[in-house]
Each structure stands twice: as C-alpha cells, then as structure tokens.
C-alpha cells in the first residue's frame, strides 16, 4: 500500500494543478483546497465531504472525514453490489495507508492483488482525516466494473471515528449517486 508523509498546512486559495493539456487536475497531496475539484457533496449519515473529478481515463477522489480513524469509498455500485471497488484508508503514524478492495459484501471484500492507485496522499489535521487518490476509470480486473464517463455511479461512504484498524466495524455508512463528466 502506498505510504506518504503528511503535507504542509493548507492554502485555501490554491487551485488544482494544470496537467500537460492545460486542464486543471487535483493534486493527491492529502490537502483539499477551494476549487481543486469540479464536484463536491456532503454525505449527512457519515459527515464525510466527498470531492471528485474525472477526465477520459482517470477518477480523482478526495474525502474529508470527521475523526482520525479509517474512511472508505465504494465506487461503481450501490451498497453491497458485486463489481464495486472499495478504497479504504487512514493516516497511521503520519503515513497514508490505502487498500484497494473488491467484492459484494463488507466482510467478503477481497484485497486487490494489484492496487490501481495512480496517486495517493493524506493528512490528519484538526481532528479530521483527509485522503486523496486517483484511479483509472477502466479496470483490468474482471471482478470490478469499469467507471464510464458520462454515466452515473453509486458511491458508498463509511468510516470509523477513532480506529485505523480496517477490521474494526464501521461507525456509520451512507450511500449516494454521482455523475461522471
């Protein structure tokens, strides 16, 4: 699993970095800035702020979760559907720990042998956990559904407020749908 050191204090006026084509792309540094992502929502069951943006090949995700425990993002299904890819992560001892999982049910989700993170970062500041990652929209794993630009995907957010142990049961969970550009 990727591990990154915590970053510097956030600058609220910083915008997303521009890619080679000039289109702004979020920077997975573990700090989410104003206007860094094209889309944002607040999930009330979990208290998690969810940020996302995509281009033709990549999904960029950021979450800000209350507490200092783990947070997970299920993508591509709704609830416990087969084909859902789940990223679970935390900041443990100052380092980001992320796992890429797939499968239908929480306890039966399997860890992906080939994590597909293109970038990852995270911080714990002021009693909140912030995680950012980028993954390809298309999966080479036949067990994970591809994410299709222009489509709508289910997102399941879960978290634990104080525990970094991924085997500890979630404290709360919420689901929603999001559009992809």
C-alpha positions in Angstrom: 0.0 0.0 0.0 1.3 3.5 -0.8 2.6 5.5 2.1 3.2 9.2 2.0 4.3 11.7 4.7 1.8 14.3 5.9 2.0 17.6 4.0 2.2 21.3 4.9 -0.7 23.4 6.1 -3.4 24.0 3.5 -3.6 27.1 1.4 -7.3 27.8 0.8 -6.6 29.9 -2.3 -4.6 27.2 -4.1 -6.3 25.7 -7.1 -5.8 22.4 -8.9 -2.5 21.9 -10.7 -2.7 22.0 -14.5 -1.9 18.9 -16.5 0.1 18.9 -19.7 -3.1 19.6 -21.7 -3.9 22.7 -19.6 -6.9 21.1 -17.9 -6.8 21.5 -14.1 -6.2 18.2 -12.2 -6.4 17.7 -8.4 -3.1 17.0 -6.7 -3.3 14.0 -4.4 -1.3 15.6 -1.6 -3.7 15.0 1.2 -4.8 18.6 1.3 -8.1 19.7 -0.4 -8.2 23.3 -1.5 -11.0 25.6 -2.7 -11.8 24.9 -6.4 -9.4 21.9 -6.5 -12.2 19.5 -7.6 -15.0 20.1 -10.0 -17.6 18.4 -7.9 -18.4 18.2 -4.1 -21.1 16.8 -1.8 -21.7 16.3 1.9 -23.0 12.9 3.0 -25.1 13.5 6.2 -25.1 10.0 7.6 -21.3 9.9 7.8 -20.4 13.6 8.0 -18.0 13.0 5.1 -17.3 15.6 2.5 -16.7 13.9 -0.9 -14.9 15.5 -3.8 -14.5 14.1 -7.3 -13.4 14.9 -10.8 -12.7 12.8 -13.9 -11.2 13.0 -17.3 -11.4 10.4 -20.1 -9.2 7.9 -18.2 -8.9 8.8 -14.5 -11.1 9.4 -11.5 -9.7 11.8 -8.9 -11.2 11.5 -5.4 -10.9 13.4 -2.1 -12.6 12.9 1.2 -12.6 14.8 4.5 -13.9 12.7 7.3 -14.6 13.6 10.9 -12.2 11.9 13.3 -8.9 10.2 13.0 -10.0 6.7 12.1 -10.3 4.9 8.7 -12.6 6.0 5.9 -13.8 4.0 2.9 -15.2 4.9 -0.5 -17.1 2.2 -2.5 -17.3 3.1 -6.2 -19.4 1.7 -9.1 -22.2 0.0 -7.2 -24.6 0.9 -4.5 -24.3 -0.7 -1.1 -23.1 -4.3 -1.5 -23.3 -4.8 -5.2 -20.9 -7.1 -7.0 -18.4 -5.1 -9.2 -17.9 -2.4 -6.6 -14.4 -1.3 -6.0 -13.7 0.0 -2.5 -10.8 2.1 -1.3 -10.2 2.1 2.4 -7.6 4.2 4.0 -6.3 6.1 7.1 -3.3 8.1 8.2 -1.3 5.8 10.6 1.8 7.1 12.4 1.9 10.1 9.9 1.8 7.8 6.8 -1.1 7.2 4.4 -2.2 3.6 4.3 -4.7 2.7 1.4 -6.1 -0.6 0.3 -7.9 -1.4 -2.9 -10.7 -4.0 -2.4 -13.4 -5.5 -4.4 -16.4 -7.8 -3.9 -20.0 -7.8 -2.8 -20.2 -7.8 1.0 -18.1 -5.8 3.5 -16.5 -8.8 5.3 -16.2 -10.7 2.0 -14.4 -7.9 0.1 -11.0 -9.1 -1.0 -7.9 -7.0 -1.2 -6.9 -6.4 -4.8 -3.5 -8.1 -5.5 -2.6 -5.2 -7.9 -3.7 -1.9 -6.3 -4.5 0.6 -9.1 -3.6 3.8 -7.4 -2.1 6.3 -9.7 -1.5 8.8 -6.9 -2.4 9.0 -3.2 -2.0 11.3 -0.2 -3.5 12.0 3.2 -3.3 14.1 6.3 -4.8 14.2 9.8 -5.3 17.8 10.8 -7.7 19.4 13.4 -9.4 16.1 14.2 -10.2 15.3 10.6 -8.8 12.7 8.2 -8.3 13.8 4.6 -7.5 11.3 1.9 -7.0 11.8 -1.8 -6.3 9.3 -4.6 -6.5 8.8 -8.3 -7.5 5.6 -10.1 -8.1 4.6 -13.7 -11.7 4.5 -14.8 -11.2 1.2 -16.6 -10.2 -1.8 -14.6 -8.1 -4.7 -15.8 -9.8 -6.8 -13.1 -12.9 -8.6 -14.4 -14.4 -8.5 -10.9 -14.5 -4.7 -10.9 -16.9 -2.7 -13.1 -15.5 0.0 -15.3 -16.5 3.5 -14.5 -17.8 5.2 -17.6 -17.5 8.9 -18.4 -21.0 10.5 -18.9 -22.5 7.8 -16.6 -23.8 7.8 -13.1 -22.2 5.6 -10.4 -23.1 4.7 -6.9 -20.8 5.8 -4.0 -20.9 4.2 -0.6 -19.0 6.1 2.2 -18.2 4.6 5.6 -15.9 5.5 8.4 -14.7 4.8 11.9 -14.1 7.9 14.0 -11.0 6.7 16.0 -9.7 3.3 14.8 -7.1 2.9 12.0 -7.6 -0.9 12.0 -9.5 -1.8 8.9 -11.0 -4.9 10.6 -13.0 -2.7 13.1 -16.6 -2.4 12.1 -17.7 0.9 10.6 -19.3 3.5 12.9 -21.6 4.8 10.1 -22.3 4.4 6.4 -24.1 6.4 3.7 -24.8 6.0 0.0 -25.4 8.4 -2.9 -25.1 8.6 -6.7 -22.7 10.9 -8.6 -22.4 11.8 -12.3 -19.1 11.4 -14.1 -18.2 14.1 -16.7 
